[in-house]
């Protein structure tokens, strides 16, 4: 394309809007170019191992019209390229681990969301929660406002001000003048307590396993250190033998968990002893069979929250035969004593009509 034509095109609102979208998706200059094609110039973009083209306005009269339309079309095209470059969502499901897109995004359900980090932890915006759960815009924000006194600043959310906008450009986030709320994992759990449909449960598991999954830092190899440094480290290690013993104990506990996992995979009877399902807990608590589905979801959600509170992923695992979640027996007993038994009593009262009888009895007494 001639320099004069390109210069004119660069000065249009449409071109500037498209450049902002490319910057949002962190696409380097060498991965896009404008080609002189008839009847319209073409914007060629390489992204996620794919290449696509999009038409740009060709005449001065059309260049000033609706730059938002072109930016929306470009953003949609880039998201489609993300999905295609993911090599299939089914492969991600089978692997059971988060699969990054362009190094900074994950797939949750059928939605690709960009990973956002603040102060060393994964966070989400209220709009991201609505998007992955398929809820109308503003749903998560309404839940947050209605329960504002239950959310703690710094623990459940962070209030980001407009002055921090540059810090979040790399995540494709724009901080408006009024500021932006970033929700932590704990805050996300509180917001999603009100969501109990099948999609919410599916997305809930994927968000915990993929988006909020913590990655352990890789230790630097001692071999890369200098001779003097290695000598000093060796002397320190010899002088604190108790730390070595603590490490051995930790590794032994990890080995115990691995062995337990192997036993569960080979013999389902071991899973019954070490781990327990929600259905087993309801049977042990003598929950009435009628209307159990809602009770099952509430107890399962509570157990998932308790697992997150303990910070130990080994407290839960999927049954190799049924695919359902199993929970460590001591943790399950703790939850049932704390909340589960009360939920079963309330469920049984409703199903057997005891709640109505108590109400009538109270009315007669009055």
N, C-alpha and C positions, 0 to 999 in steps of 0.2 A: 504494500500500500504506500502511495506517495506520502512524503513527509507533510506536505500542505494539507492533504485530506485527513491524515492522522491527527495533525495538530488541531484541526477544526473539530474532529470527533472527540478528542480528549477534553475539549472545553465544554462539552454538552453535559447536562444534568444526568442523562441516561448513562453515559460512560462513567461518570463519577460514582453513580449509585452502584454500578456493576463492580467497580474497583473496590468499593467498601465491602461488598459481599465476598469477593476473592480474598481480601485481607482478613475478613472474619473467619474464613475456612483455612487461613494460613497457607495459601497457595503461592509459592514463589513466582517471581516474574518470569523465570525461564520456562515455566509450565503453562503459560498462556500467551497468546498473541492474536492480533487483529489482522485478518486477511481481506484483501480487496476482491470481493466477489460480486457478481451481478445477479439479481437486482439490489442485493443488500450486502453490506460488509458482514463478515462472519467472525465471531469471537470463538477461538479454539482453546479448549481447556483440557489439560491432562491431570487426572486426579484418581487416586486409589487404583493405579494401574490401568485406567481406562481413559479414552479420549472422546470428547463430545464437542459439538459445534452449536452455536446459537446465533441467530440473526440479530443485527443491530439496525437502528433506523438509518436510512440512507440519505434523506433530504433534510435541509434545515427546518422545514415546517414540522416534520415528525420528530426531530431530535429533542425538541423541548416538551414533548407530550408524555405524560404519565411515566416518569422514570421509575416509580414504584412497581409498575407492571413488569418491567424488564428485570428489576432486582429480585422480585418474587419468583419469576420464571427461572432465573439463574440459580437462586437458592434451591428451588425444587429440583432442578437438574442435578445439582451437586449432591443433594441428599439421595437421589436415585442412584447416583454413581457410588455413593457410600454403601448402599445396600447391595448393589451388584458386586462390588469389590470385597464384600465380606465373605465371599465363597459359600454362601448359603447359611441361613439361620439354623437349619436342621443339624448341620455339622456342629454348631455351637452347642445346641441342646444335648447332643449325644456326648460331647466332651465333658459337659457339666462344669465348665469354667468360663470366665468372661473372655471374650474375644475382642481385642481392641480394633477399632477402625481408625486408620491413619494415626495410630498410637495414642489417641486421646478420646475415644468414644467406645461405648458398649451397646449391645443390643439387649433390650428388655421387652419381652413380648414381640411385637412387630415394630417397635420404635427404636430408633438410634438416638441416643443422647450423649452429649459431650461430658466427659468427666471433669468435675470442678473440685479443686482442692484449696482449702484455706486453713492456715495454722496447722498444717500437718495432718488434716483429716478430710475425708470426702464429704462434700456438702451438696445440696440441691436447692434450686429455687422453687417457689410455690408453683410457678408455671410448669416446671419440669414434672412435678408430682401430678398435676392435672393431665399432662400429656401422656405419661406412661400408664396411668390408670384409666385413660379414656374418659375423663370426667369433663364437664363443661368448664370453660375458663372461669377462674375465680372461686372454684369449689374449695380447694385447699386453703386459700386465703380466708374464706368465710369461716372454715373450721378453726383456723388459727385465731381470728378475731373473737369468735364466740367463746373461746377457751383461753384467752390471753393470759389470765392469771395463773394458768397451769404451766406456762412455758417460761423457762429461766434463761435470761440473756447470758450468753457465753457458754451455756451448757446445751440448750435445745436449739438456739439460733444465734446468729451474728447479724448485727445491724451495720450494713456497709454504706458509707457515705459517698457522695459524688466525687469527692477529692481522691478516692481510691480507684477511679475508673481505669487508669492506666495499668494498674495491677492485674485487672481481670480481662484486658483485651485479648490476651493469649488464649482465653477460654471462650472467646466469642460473646462475652457478656458486656452489655452496656449498662452502666449505673446511672439511672435518671437523677434529676436534681433532688427528688424526694428521698433518694436512697433505695436500697434493695435488701431484702431479707434473704439470708442463706441459712438453710435448715440443716442441722446435724443429723446424724443417724438416730440419736435419741429423740430429737424433735420429729423426725419422719415417722418413728414408731407411734408417737402420740397422735399425730394427724391421721394416720391410717387406721387407728382404732375404730373409727366410725365407718370404715369401708369393710363390708363383709360378703360381697358377692364373689362368685367363682373367679372372675377376672382379677379382682383385688388380691385374692389369695395367691394366684399364680404370679402376678407381678411382684407381690410382697416377697416371695421366696427368691425370685430372680434379682431383685434389687439388693437383697442381703448377700446373696451368693456372688454376684457379679460387680455391682456398683460399689457397695460398701465393703467389699472384701479387702482386708488389709494385706499388703504385701510386705513380707519380712525383708529388712535391709540386708544386703549381701556384705559380709565381712571382708575387709581387705586382706589379701594373702600376705602372710608373714614373709614369704620368699621375696616379695618386692621391697622389703625394708632393708636398710643398710646393715652392715655387720655390727657396728656399735649399738645401733638401736635393738637389734636382735639379742645382743648380749645383755643389755639392760632389762629387756623384757624377760629373758630367761631367769635372771636373778630375782626379779619380782615374783615370777611364778613359783620359784622354789621356796620363797619366803612365806607364801600364803597357800599352803597345801589344802587348807580347809575349803578354799574356793574351788579347787580341783575336785574335791570330794562332792561338793554341791553340784558341780557339773555332771559328775558321774550319776548321781541320784536322779537328776533331771533327765538324762539320756535313758536311764533305766525305766523311768516312768513313761517316757515316749515309746520305748520298745514294748512296754506292757500294753499300751493302747494299740500299737500296731498288731501285736499278737491277738489281742481281743477282736480286732477287726477281721483278721484272717479266720478266726474261729467262727465268728458270726457268719462269714461268707460260706463256710463249709458245713456248718451245723446250725440250723435255725433254733435248736433248743438253747444254745448259748445266748442268743438274742433275747430269749424270754427271761433269762436270769439277769443279764447285765443291763438290758434296755427294755423299754416297754412302750407300746403304742398308745395313742389317745383312746382307741376303742377298748383296750385292755383296762385302762384306768376307769373308764365309764362303767365297765362290767364290774370291776372290783368295788366301785362306789354305788352299785345297784341303781344306776340311772334307768328311769323308765324308757323303754325302747321307742315309744311314740315321740316324734318331734326331735329326735336326737341330732339331726344334721346341724342345726344352729348351735346346740350345745357343743358338739364336736369341734366346730369352727372356733368358738370362743375359748375352749380349753386349749386347743392347738395354738391359737394366737398367743395366749398367755404363756405357754411353755416356750414358744419361740422368743418372746420378750425376755424371759428368764435366762435363756441361753445367751442372749446378747449381753445381759447384765453381768453374767459370770465371765464373759470374754473368752470362753473356751469352746471352740467349735467341736471338740471331741465329745461334748455333752449331747450331741445329736448326730444321727446318721440315718441314711435310708436303708430300709430292709432290702437285702439283695433279691428277695423272692417276690414281695408285693410292691416294692417301690415306695411304700409309705414311710413317713418320718418316724423314727424311734428315738426315745429320750432316755438318758441315763437314769437308772432307777432311783438313786438318792435325790437327784434334782427333781424328778417327777413327784416323789413323795413330799418334798419340800413345797412344791407348788400346790399340790392337792391340800396340804395342811393350811397353806396360806390363803388360797382362794378357790381351788377346785371343788372342795366339798360343799362350800356355800353355793356355788353355781349348780351343783347337782341337786341340792335340797330345793332351791328355787325352781329348777326345772321340774322336779317330781311334784312339787306343790301345784304348779300350773297344770300339768298333765292329768293329775288326779282330782283336780277341782278343789284342793285344800285352800287355795287363795280365796276363792269365792266363799267357801264355808267360813273362813276366818272373818271375812268382811261382814257376812250376814250375822255371825255371832256377835261381832262388835256392835253392829247396828241395833240388835235386840237388847243388848246390855244398856245401850244409851237410852 
